[in-house]
Every structure is written in structure tokens, then in C-alpha cells.
Amino acid sequence: MERNNSRLLPIFLAVGVEAYLKIKTQLSKLLKLSYLAAVMFLILGVFVPSALALTQIKLSDLTYKDCPPELAQGAVTSNGSGAANCFIVTGKAENGTYKTVYDADIYGRIYDANNDPILQNRTRLGSIPEVPPGVSDFELRISVPVNQPTPLKLKQFKASGFTAPVRK
């Protein structure tokens, strides 16, 4: 019986070595892929342009005034269905970063004296082309249907943009 086992030993060893070499090759490939993935992650994480990061801009001291006659003439609502009053919303934009923010979209809600929304289903109101570091003034033109009573209520205003130009 011992003699039969001794004949099988070289076969088991050959099969075992072959399996070991296959596993070693697969582990080597897996290790190389893991290393490559880690290097790519580090490269992309370090060299991603800062324009991909959205920068929040705080808006404050919001008020509004009638548009000058040259801007107000011919004002219509956004859907073109009727006459509108023209207003300029003004305020302060605070950029807390050390870089200029470009193409900052302004979001907010505007209500009339009866708490009815001025712009149904729309919170993006416009944009600020450039917001330098620190506090700066901004203004935004809006059209309000003539049948919506004033005073207007400006709520939940905020802005966000990028630290590099994204549109040309």
C-alpha cells in the first residue's frame, strides 16, 4: 500500500505546483491592477481641476427697486403671455474663498403681497458673471406679472459657482 502512495506522490506534487503557479500568477496580476488603481486614484484626486468643485456664495441685504424706464419698457412675463413690471433685485454676495467665482447661479423664491409665488416651479433666477473674494454688490433683473401686488418678499436666496470659467 505504501508503495502505491509513493507512485502518486510525484503526480500530486506536479498538480500542486501547477495550481500554486496559477494562483501566484493570478495574485500577481491582481496586485498589479490594485497598484494601478491606487496610482490612478491619487493622480485624479490631486490633479482634478478646481472648476469641478461648486463654491457656495452667501447672499444678503436683499432689496429691490423699479427698473429704470429704458429697461422696463416692453417687459413681459417669462412665458410671454402678459405685461409685467420690471424690478432690479440688489444685494451683497459673499465669496468666502480666496479665488474669484465665475458663473454663480442665483437661486431663491419671490412672493407677492399675498404670498403667491412670482415664478411658478422655478427657483433659478439668474446668474452673477464674477464674484471676487470677499463681499461685493450684485443685481438681478426680474419681471413680475402686473396683476401680482407688491411689496415683494425675497426668500431663500443663495448662489453657487465655480472657481474657473465654465462657459465661453
MONORTA-V848011 format. One record per pair of residues at least 24 apart in sequence whose C-alpha atoms are under 6 Angstrom apart, sorted by the first residue. I is the first residue (numbers start at 1). J is the second residue. Records with the same first field share a line. If there is no record, write none. Layout:
# MONORTA-V848011
I=J ; J
This chain:
# MONORTA-V848011
51=162 ; 163 ; 164
54=161 ; 162
55=160 ; 161 ; 162
56=160
57=94 ; 95 ; 159 ; 160
58=93 ; 94 ; 158
59=92 ; 93 ; 158
60=91 ; 92
61=91 ; 92
62=90 ; 91
63=89 ; 90
64=88 ; 89 ; 90
77=143 ; 145
84=143 ; 144 ; 145 ; 146
85=143 ; 144 ; 146
86=142 ; 143
87=141 ; 142
88=140 ; 141
89=139 ; 140
90=138 ; 139
91=137 ; 138
92=136 ; 137
93=135 ; 136
94=134 ; 135
95=133 ; 134
97=133
98=133
99=133
100=131 ; 132 ; 133 ; 163
101=130 ; 131 ; 161 ; 162 ; 163
102=129 ; 130 ; 161 ; 162 ; 163 ; 165
103=128 ; 129 ; 161
104=128 ; 159 ; 160 ; 161
105=159 ; 160
106=158 ; 159
107=157 ; 158 ; 159
108=155 ; 156 ; 157
109=155
110=153 ; 154
111=152 ; 153
112=149 ; 150 ; 152
113=149 ; 150 ; 151 ; 152
